[in-house]
Amino acid sequence: MLRETQVRQIRRRRYLRLAALHAGPMGPALIGHPELGPQYPKTYARCPGFPKLACAQTGGTPRVCLPRRFQHMARLTEKGGPRRRAQQHAYLKNELIPCIQGLLNYYPPNWRPVLEYTLHQLEEDLAYLEGRAVYRPETA
């Protein structure tokens, strides 16, 4: 088992990697999809907004809001405690996961691997917050 501070560091790095993945044209190359780089400006220029999210009425600019959301989550993971974890759980479940699920249906199909990778990372962290998974040294 890892100490709590080690788990926090691992979780923080996870969210910073996700921020980098969605922050610019070089991001998809981090997970083996450099061919998506030239399509980044057009794909990430706009999203329609999704029901029950803050951006529902106005839409958003994913190249700005996604990295900011992941950076915000990275900052949240730096501190612990039951109340903080409850905030992280709510933010993941009510904001980040629905956003990525909406983008899965909105973005072109060739972006599916990037979004599925992101969704998988978010669901793994959600499982940790819900007590369904633990971080172990070999998986960290």
C-alpha positions, 0 to 999 in steps of 0.5 A: 500500500502507498502512503496517502501523500504518494497517492495524492502525488500520483493522482495530481500527475494523472490530472496534469497529464490529462491537462497536457493531453487536451491542451494543444496539438501535441497532446494526442501524441502523448498517447500515441496519436500524433496524426490528430495534431493537425486536426486539433485547432478545428476539433477543439475550437467549440463544443455545444455545451451539454445538459446539466453542465455549467456550459449547457446554454452557451457551449464552450471552448474545449481547448481552454475549458478542458485543460483548466478543468483538469488543472483544477482537479490536480489542485484539488488532489493536492489536499486530502480529507473527507470533505475534499474527497467528497468535492472531488467525487462530485466534480468528477461525477457531475462535471468531468465525466458527463463532459467527456461523455458528451464530447465522445458523441460530438467529436469526430470518430477519429478522436475516440481513442483520446476521449476513451483514454481520458474517460478511462482515467477519470473512471479509475479515479472515481473508483478510487474515490468511491473505495472500489479501487486502491493505488498499489506501487506496481500500478502507480 
